[in-house]
Amino acid sequence: MFLRLTDTDGLWSKLKNHVGVKVKHPVSEATRNLRARIHDPGVKQTVSVCPYCAVGCSQLVYSRDGRIIDIEGNPDSPINAGTLCPKGSATFGLHVSPHRKMKVRYRRPYSAEWEELSVEEAMEMIAARVKKARDENWQETNEEGKKLSRSMAVASVGGATIDNEENYLITKLFHSMGFTRITNQARI
């Protein structure tokens, strides 16, 4: 009331203008014209699956010139309806972090130094070691003569960064090589 009474002196008008009540356009022209970079020309949208847990949340991956520029939840997904958990929200950082290792690093037994290998060389080393372990520990039959055709020399442990489809393919790979799945069945 006091301010309205003193408006004859222009105080109320000055105060309203100062605090922004009378400002016609409080948002600048530059701010009004801002758009998300995912709408820029040349940006490609790809539907993908979050690489973490086995839930299978859908993600939209935006890229330009082969580089990822943003990742967000897919609102059309019946699983996550556009939402992502904290790990899923961090997928963009997983891909673009400057700390991400992009080359195979290997430390030979008893060595104190790491060396860089090509992917082909690393894959050949892994394949040779798996084959050697399989061949050295192959069990054709058990003590009673029952056919086994298996090896118990290699183990695989799934993790939170592998989805159901990848776990299925890994299981198929291991079974095709003769590695048997062992489960611990506890009785309650």
C-alpha positions in Angstrom: 0.0 0.0 0.0 2.8 2.3 0.9 4.4 1.8 -2.5 1.2 2.5 -4.3 0.7 5.7 -2.4 4.1 6.9 -3.3 3.7 6.1 -7.0 3.0 9.8 -7.5 6.7 10.2 -7.0 7.4 7.4 -9.4 8.9 5.2 -6.7 6.6 2.2 -7.4 7.3 2.4 -11.2 11.0 2.6 -10.6 10.9 -0.4 -8.2 8.7 -2.5 -10.6 11.1 -1.8 -13.5 14.1 -2.6 -11.3 12.8 -6.1 -10.2 11.5 -7.0 -13.6 7.8 -6.7 -13.3 7.5 -4.3 -16.2 10.1 -5.9 -18.5 8.4 -6.7 -21.8 10.8 -9.5 -22.8 12.7 -11.0 -19.8 14.3 -13.6 -22.0 16.9 -12.4 -24.5 16.5 -13.0 -28.3 19.6 -15.3 -28.2 18.1 -17.4 -25.5 14.7 -17.7 -27.3 16.5 -19.0 -30.4 18.5 -21.7 -28.6 17.8 -25.3 -29.7 19.2 -28.6 -28.6 22.1 -29.7 -30.7 20.4 -33.0 -31.4 18.1 -31.1 -33.8 21.0 -29.7 -35.8 21.3 -30.8 -39.5 23.4 -33.8 -40.0 22.7 -35.4 -36.6 21.8 -39.1 -36.8 19.6 -40.8 -34.3 20.1 -44.5 -33.5 18.0 -46.6 -31.2 20.3 -48.7 -28.9 20.2 -50.7 -25.7 21.9 -49.6 -22.4 25.1 -51.6 -21.9 24.7 -52.1 -18.2 22.3 -54.4 -16.5 20.1 -57.0 -18.1 16.9 -54.9 -18.0 17.4 -53.8 -21.6 16.5 -50.1 -21.3 16.3 -48.4 -24.7 18.5 -45.4 -25.5 18.6 -42.9 -28.3 22.1 -42.2 -29.4 22.7 -39.1 -31.4 25.8 -38.8 -33.5 27.3 -36.5 -36.1 30.2 -37.4 -38.4 30.6 -40.7 -36.6 31.0 -39.2 -33.2 28.5 -39.5 -30.3 27.1 -36.1 -29.2 24.4 -37.2 -26.8 22.6 -40.3 -25.3 19.2 -40.2 -23.7 16.4 -42.5 -22.7 14.0 -43.6 -25.4 10.5 -42.4 -24.6 9.0 -45.0 -27.0 10.4 -47.9 -24.9 7.9 -50.0 -23.0 10.7 -50.9 -20.6 12.0 -47.5 -19.4 9.6 -45.0 -21.1 12.5 -42.5 -21.6 14.0 -42.8 -18.2 17.5 -44.0 -17.3 19.1 -45.0 -14.0 22.3 -43.2 -12.9 24.5 -45.8 -14.7 22.4 -45.6 -17.9 22.6 -41.8 -17.7 26.4 -42.0 -17.6 26.6 -44.0 -20.8 27.6 -40.9 -22.8 30.6 -40.3 -20.4 31.5 -44.0 -20.8 31.9 -43.5 -24.6 33.5 -40.1 -24.8 35.7 -40.0 -21.6 39.3 -39.0 -22.4 40.3 -41.6 -19.8 38.7 -44.5 -21.8 41.3 -47.0 -22.9 41.1 -47.4 -26.7 44.0 -49.8 -27.2 44.7 -53.3 -25.8 47.2 -53.1 -23.0 49.1 -56.3 -21.9 51.5 -57.0 -19.1 53.4 -60.1 -19.6 54.0 -62.5 -16.7 56.6 -61.2 -14.2 56.9 -57.9 -16.2 56.6 -54.5 -14.5 55.7 -52.8 -17.8 52.5 -52.6 -19.9 52.8 -52.9 -23.6 50.3 -52.0 -26.4 49.1 -54.8 -28.6 47.0 -54.8 -31.7 43.5 -56.2 -31.4 44.4 -59.0 -33.8 47.4 -60.0 -31.7 45.4 -59.9 -28.5 42.6 -62.0 -30.0 45.1 -64.6 -31.3 46.7 -64.8 -27.8 43.3 -65.4 -26.2 42.2 -68.0 -28.8 45.5 -69.9 -28.4 45.2 -69.9 -24.6 41.6 -71.1 -24.6 42.4 -73.8 -27.1 45.4 -75.0 -25.1 43.4 -75.0 -21.8 40.6 -76.9 -23.5 42.9 -79.5 -25.1 45.0 -80.1 -22.0 41.9 -80.6 -19.8 39.5 -82.4 -22.1 37.4 -85.2 -20.6 36.0 -87.6 -23.1 34.4 -89.9 -20.5 34.1 -90.2 -16.7 35.2 -93.0 -14.4 32.1 -95.1 -15.2 32.6 -94.7 -19.0 29.8 -92.2 -19.5 30.4 -89.9 -22.4 31.2 -86.3 -21.3 33.0 -84.5 -24.2 33.7 -81.5 -22.0 36.4 -79.4 -20.4 36.2 -77.8 -17.0 39.3 -75.6 -17.5 37.7 -72.3 -18.4 35.2 -70.2 -16.4 33.1 -67.3 -17.4 31.4 -64.8 -15.1 28.6 -62.5 -16.3 28.4 -59.0 -15.1 26.3 -55.9 -14.9 27.6 -54.5 -18.2 26.4 -57.5 -20.2 22.8 -57.7 -21.3 20.7 -60.9 -21.6 21.5 -61.3 -25.3 25.2 -61.1 -24.8 25.1 -63.5 -21.9 23.1 -65.9 -24.1 25.7 -65.7 -26.9 28.6 -66.2 -24.5 26.8 -69.3 -23.1 26.4 -70.6 -26.6 30.0 -69.9 -27.4 31.3 -71.7 -24.3 28.9 -74.7 -24.8 30.0 -75.0 -28.4 33.7 -75.2 -27.3 32.8 -77.9 -24.8 32.9 -75.9 -21.6 30.2 -77.1 -19.2 28.1 -74.9 -17.0 28.3 -75.8 -13.3 25.8 -74.4 -10.9 25.8 -74.4 -7.1 22.3 -75.5 -6.2 21.7 -74.7 -2.5 18.7 -76.2 -0.8 16.5 -74.1 1.4 
